[in-house]
């Protein structure tokens, strides 16, 4: 059974100077893309980079080793942690009146 997925498209609009538009058009021409293709591909590349940089945890091997060591052998709970856990239980498990 074939599913006919409806493709929705929206328009992006940006105002810029003639000089900027000409430069972007020149770059699009050099890459063999239309202006729209070039803009979308460039914006997507930048978006992926920003998302990866902000949403991905990057660890060195030493950092990864330290993380796994802490997960495998967590430190003993100190008084501050025990107080925080008790506060959480009191707050989350408190009866609603």
Backbone as ProteinMPNN parsed JSONL, in Angstrom:
{"seq_chain_A": "XXXXXXXXXXXXXXXXXXXXXXXXXXXXXXXXXXXXXXXXXXXXXXXXXXXXXXXXXXXXXXXXXXXXXXXXXXXXXXXXXXXXXXXXXXXXXXXXX", "coords_chain_A": {"N_chain_A": [[0.851, -1.164, 0.0], [0.704, 2.104, -0.932], [1.75, 5.139, 0.486], [0.692, 8.387, 0.338], [2.417, 10.993, 0.967], [1.909, 14.267, 1.864], [3.664, 17.038, 0.763], [4.741, 19.867, 2.267], [5.577, 23.153, 1.582], [7.388, 26.093, 2.374], [8.082, 29.588, 2.148], [11.134, 31.312, 2.289], [12.252, 34.512, 3.032], [14.531, 37.105, 2.507], [15.943, 40.247, 3.018], [18.471, 42.147, 1.485], [21.535, 43.872, 0.657], [22.366, 44.991, -2.661], [24.996, 44.388, -3.329], [25.63, 42.213, -1.647], [23.783, 40.315, -2.557], [24.692, 40.01, -5.188], [27.216, 38.898, -4.728], [26.546, 36.458, -3.481], [25.065, 35.312, -5.542], [27.1, 35.048, -7.46], [28.717, 33.139, -6.192], [26.896, 31.02, -6.122], [26.606, 30.57, -8.86], [29.229, 29.717, -9.469], [29.244, 27.33, -8.101], [27.422, 25.859, -9.451], [24.78, 25.815, -8.765], [21.369, 26.9, -8.331], [20.345, 30.156, -7.173], [18.51, 29.907, -5.06], [18.875, 27.173, -4.341], [21.557, 27.283, -3.524], [21.431, 29.073, -1.344], [19.726, 27.65, 0.427], [21.176, 25.24, 0.822], [23.516, 26.292, 1.96], [22.489, 27.517, 4.273], [21.433, 25.268, 5.568], [23.759, 23.786, 6.042], [25.083, 25.478, 7.857], [23.146, 25.499, 9.89], [23.151, 22.787, 10.707], [25.742, 22.669, 11.738], [25.628, 24.5, 13.903], [23.647, 23.274, 15.48], [24.86, 20.792, 16.024], [27.099, 21.679, 17.458], [25.899, 22.798, 19.71], [24.171, 20.861, 20.749], [25.437, 18.465, 21.055], [27.481, 16.366, 22.949], [30.844, 16.584, 23.298], [33.664, 14.721, 23.923], [37.0, 14.334, 25.03], [39.286, 11.576, 24.86], [40.319, 11.207, 27.409], [38.413, 12.599, 28.891], [36.155, 11.053, 28.337], [36.947, 8.637, 29.502], [37.065, 9.449, 32.189], [34.366, 10.07, 32.621], [33.117, 7.527, 32.273], [34.388, 6.127, 34.333], [33.411, 7.498, 36.565], [30.711, 6.872, 36.323], [30.758, 4.109, 36.642], [31.907, 3.82, 39.156], [30.59, 5.522, 41.288], [30.972, 8.409, 43.404], [30.739, 8.473, 47.033], [27.712, 9.495, 48.602], [27.466, 12.773, 49.778], [26.719, 15.092, 52.508], [25.467, 17.358, 51.398], [24.408, 16.391, 48.977], [22.656, 14.444, 49.983], [20.851, 16.087, 51.391], [19.787, 17.52, 49.235], [18.539, 15.454, 47.827], [16.603, 14.697, 49.689], [15.112, 17.059, 49.815], [14.144, 17.097, 47.199], [12.542, 14.762, 47.218], [10.665, 15.553, 49.159], [9.501, 17.73, 47.888], [8.59, 16.794, 45.36], [7.08, 14.547, 46.026], [5.266, 15.606, 47.719], [2.015, 15.899, 49.137], [-0.758, 17.132, 47.266], [-2.486, 19.889, 48.183]], "CA_chain_A": [[0.0, 0.0, 0.0], [1.504, 3.322, -1.039], [1.297, 6.261, 1.305], [0.92, 9.628, -0.365], [2.745, 12.017, 1.953], [1.789, 15.613, 1.32], [4.855, 17.831, 1.02], [4.415, 21.272, 2.471], [6.719, 24.021, 1.383], [7.223, 27.477, 2.796], [9.001, 30.518, 1.479], [12.025, 32.113, 3.119], [12.51, 35.796, 2.386], [15.559, 37.898, 3.182], [16.308, 41.488, 2.333], [19.903, 42.386, 1.58], [22.03, 44.863, -0.296], [22.661, 44.487, -4.008], [26.347, 43.82, -3.31], [25.571, 40.881, -1.031], [23.064, 39.434, -3.472], [25.566, 39.706, -6.323], [28.258, 37.984, -4.269], [25.935, 35.14, -3.279], [24.738, 34.807, -6.876], [28.359, 34.621, -8.067], [29.104, 31.875, -5.555], [25.953, 29.998, -6.604], [26.993, 30.281, -10.246], [30.469, 28.932, -9.438], [28.981, 25.981, -7.586], [26.494, 25.177, -10.346], [23.463, 25.742, -8.142], [20.556, 28.111, -8.432], [20.467, 30.999, -5.989], [17.723, 29.29, -3.988], [19.571, 25.956, -3.897], [22.771, 27.685, -2.815], [21.042, 29.636, -0.053], [19.199, 26.593, 1.297], [22.283, 24.345, 1.178], [24.397, 27.02, 2.877], [21.79, 27.679, 5.549], [21.342, 23.949, 6.201], [25.103, 23.45, 6.523], [25.298, 26.288, 9.059], [22.209, 25.027, 10.913], [23.679, 21.51, 11.23], [26.93, 22.98, 12.53], [25.205, 25.12, 15.156], [22.939, 22.259, 16.263], [25.849, 19.824, 16.507], [27.941, 22.33, 18.453], [25.157, 23.1, 20.929], [23.385, 19.746, 21.267], [26.225, 17.248, 21.102], [28.531, 16.349, 23.948], [32.121, 16.146, 22.731], [34.609, 14.391, 24.976], [38.292, 13.768, 24.684], [39.365, 10.209, 25.395], [40.496, 11.33, 28.854], [37.116, 12.974, 29.432], [35.274, 9.883, 28.242], [37.396, 7.686, 30.538], [36.65, 9.979, 33.493], [32.909, 9.919, 32.71], [32.791, 6.113, 32.501], [34.869, 5.766, 35.669], [32.465, 8.062, 37.534], [29.459, 6.115, 36.228], [30.976, 2.764, 37.17], [32.281, 3.919, 40.571], [30.149, 6.847, 41.732], [31.452, 8.77, 44.743], [29.769, 8.337, 48.118], [26.84, 10.66, 48.763], [27.836, 13.651, 50.895], [25.55, 15.7, 53.172], [24.787, 18.274, 50.482], [23.629, 15.561, 48.055], [21.562, 13.825, 50.744], [19.857, 17.138, 51.64], [19.133, 17.818, 47.96], [17.652, 14.326, 47.525], [15.465, 14.78, 50.606], [14.305, 18.199, 49.358], [13.449, 16.646, 45.984], [11.453, 13.845, 47.62], [9.634, 16.328, 49.862], [8.848, 18.618, 46.925], [7.911, 16.022, 44.305], [6.127, 13.606, 46.633], [4.386, 16.311, 48.658], [0.59, 15.798, 48.75], [-1.333, 18.371, 46.722], [-3.631, 20.39, 48.976]], "C_chain_A": [[0.901, 1.232, 0.0], [0.89, 4.429, -0.197], [1.672, 7.536, 0.569], [1.146, 10.721, 0.669], [2.693, 13.384, 1.283], [3.016, 16.422, 1.725], [4.466, 19.296, 1.122], [5.684, 22.088, 2.315], [6.386, 25.42, 1.853], [8.27, 28.32, 2.088], [9.828, 31.234, 2.538], [12.327, 33.393, 2.356], [13.563, 36.533, 3.196], [15.847, 39.138, 2.35], [17.794, 41.714, 2.548], [20.313, 43.448, 0.568], [22.294, 44.19, -1.645], [24.028, 43.81, -4.033], [26.354, 42.407, -2.736], [24.871, 39.909, -1.957], [23.955, 39.048, -4.649], [26.668, 38.735, -5.925], [27.714, 36.568, -4.095], [25.584, 34.517, -4.631], [25.994, 34.303, -7.576], [28.814, 33.283, -7.502], [28.193, 30.743, -6.013], [26.308, 29.594, -8.025], [28.238, 29.402, -10.289], [30.226, 27.5, -8.962], [28.006, 25.199, -8.459], [25.09, 25.039, -9.782], [22.679, 27.009, -8.462], [20.766, 28.914, -7.155], [19.716, 30.379, -4.811], [18.398, 28.042, -3.444], [20.786, 26.315, -3.052], [22.436, 28.223, -1.424], [20.565, 28.56, 0.916], [20.322, 25.662, 1.746], [23.223, 25.014, 2.177], [23.762, 27.172, 4.247], [21.698, 26.349, 6.291], [22.691, 23.526, 6.778], [25.402, 24.203, 7.822], [24.397, 25.812, 10.193], [22.699, 23.722, 11.539], [24.872, 21.762, 12.149], [26.551, 23.562, 13.889], [24.521, 24.097, 16.055], [23.926, 21.25, 16.835], [26.682, 20.429, 17.629], [27.19, 22.527, 19.772], [24.434, 21.905, 21.538], [24.166, 18.445, 21.389], [27.32, 17.388, 22.147], [29.791, 15.793, 23.303], [33.091, 15.906, 23.886], [35.936, 13.956, 24.373], [38.3, 12.342, 25.222], [39.533, 10.258, 26.911], [39.169, 11.699, 29.517], [36.14, 11.815, 29.421], [35.643, 8.856, 29.308], [36.948, 8.142, 31.919], [35.143, 9.826, 33.687], [32.532, 8.476, 33.012], [33.247, 5.652, 33.883], [33.904, 6.273, 36.735], [31.136, 7.303, 37.505], [29.599, 4.728, 36.848], [31.273, 2.768, 38.665], [31.881, 5.289, 41.104], [30.689, 7.15, 43.128], [30.34, 8.587, 45.77], [28.964, 9.632, 48.232], [27.294, 11.477, 49.971], [26.569, 14.296, 51.461], [24.767, 16.603, 52.239], [23.902, 17.492, 49.5], [22.44, 14.927, 48.776], [20.462, 14.843, 51.045], [19.075, 17.466, 50.37], [18.157, 16.708, 47.599], [16.415, 14.37, 48.415], [14.537, 15.921, 50.195], [13.503, 17.812, 48.109], [12.281, 15.732, 46.348], [10.326, 14.6, 48.281], [8.837, 17.176, 48.884], [8.015, 17.831, 45.923], [6.827, 15.127, 44.894], [5.176, 14.276, 47.603], [2.93, 16.168, 48.197], [0.076, 17.158, 48.283], [-2.553, 18.75, 47.554], [-4.199, 21.61, 48.351]], "O_chain_A": [[1.77, 1.366, 0.861], [-0.326, 4.622, -0.176], [2.834, 7.74, 0.218], [0.195, 11.306, 1.187], [3.348, 13.621, 0.268], [3.364, 16.478, 2.904], [3.931, 19.882, 0.18], [6.733, 21.741, 2.857], [5.247, 25.874, 1.744], [9.221, 27.8, 1.506], [9.301, 31.702, 3.548], [12.625, 33.353, 1.163], [13.495, 36.578, 4.424], [15.977, 39.069, 1.128], [18.317, 41.503, 3.642], [19.515, 43.862, -0.273], [22.426, 42.97, -1.732], [24.2, 42.778, -4.681], [27.007, 41.514, -3.276], [25.331, 38.779, -2.123], [23.971, 37.889, -5.061], [27.018, 37.844, -6.699], [28.347, 35.598, -4.511], [25.788, 33.321, -4.833], [25.967, 33.252, -8.216], [29.246, 32.401, -8.245], [28.66, 29.632, -6.264], [26.309, 28.408, -8.356], [28.296, 28.446, -11.063], [30.924, 26.574, -9.375], [27.787, 24.009, -8.234], [24.298, 24.233, -10.271], [23.246, 28.043, -8.814], [21.304, 28.403, -6.173], [20.233, 30.334, -3.695], [18.489, 27.863, -2.23], [21.017, 25.725, -1.997], [23.088, 27.865, -0.442], [20.951, 28.554, 2.085], [20.409, 25.328, 2.928], [23.675, 24.378, 3.129], [24.422, 26.977, 5.268], [21.866, 26.307, 7.509], [22.755, 22.971, 7.875], [25.919, 23.62, 8.776], [24.84, 25.73, 11.339], [22.667, 23.568, 12.76], [24.995, 21.143, 13.205], [27.099, 23.154, 14.913], [24.783, 24.053, 17.257], [23.835, 20.892, 18.009], [26.942, 19.771, 18.637], [27.792, 22.431, 20.841], [24.111, 21.926, 22.726], [23.605, 17.424, 21.788], [28.001, 18.412, 22.216], [29.802, 14.661, 22.819], [33.307, 16.785, 24.721], [35.978, 13.294, 23.336], [37.399, 11.955, 25.967], [38.953, 9.438, 27.623], [38.838, 11.175, 30.58], [35.389, 11.614, 30.376], [34.765, 8.272, 29.944], [36.502, 7.331, 32.731], [34.688, 9.493, 34.781], [31.722, 8.219, 33.903], [32.556, 4.866, 34.532], [33.61, 5.564, 37.698], [30.507, 7.114, 38.546], [28.678, 4.232, 37.498], [30.926, 1.818, 39.366], [32.745, 6.132, 41.346], [30.846, 6.24, 43.942], [29.158, 8.549, 45.427], [29.48, 10.722, 47.987], [27.482, 10.933, 51.059], [25.474, 14.071, 50.948], [23.537, 16.619, 52.278], [22.771, 17.896, 49.229], [21.337, 14.881, 48.231], [19.278, 14.516, 50.967], [17.861, 17.664, 50.412], [17.059, 16.986, 47.114], [15.305, 14.109, 47.952], [13.316, 15.769, 50.223], [12.329, 18.16, 47.984], [11.169, 15.904, 45.849], [9.155, 14.332, 48.01], [7.625, 17.324, 49.036], [6.86, 18.172, 45.668], [5.76, 14.976, 44.298], [4.367, 13.605, 48.245], [2.641, 16.299, 47.008], [0.433, 18.197, 48.839], [-3.531, 18.006, 47.613], [-5.163, 22.176, 48.867]]}, "name": "protein", "num_of_chains": 1, "seq": "XXXXXXXXXXXXXXXXXXXXXXXXXXXXXXXXXXXXXXXXXXXXXXXXXXXXXXXXXXXXXXXXXXXXXXXXXXXXXXXXXXXXXXXXXXXXXXXXX"}
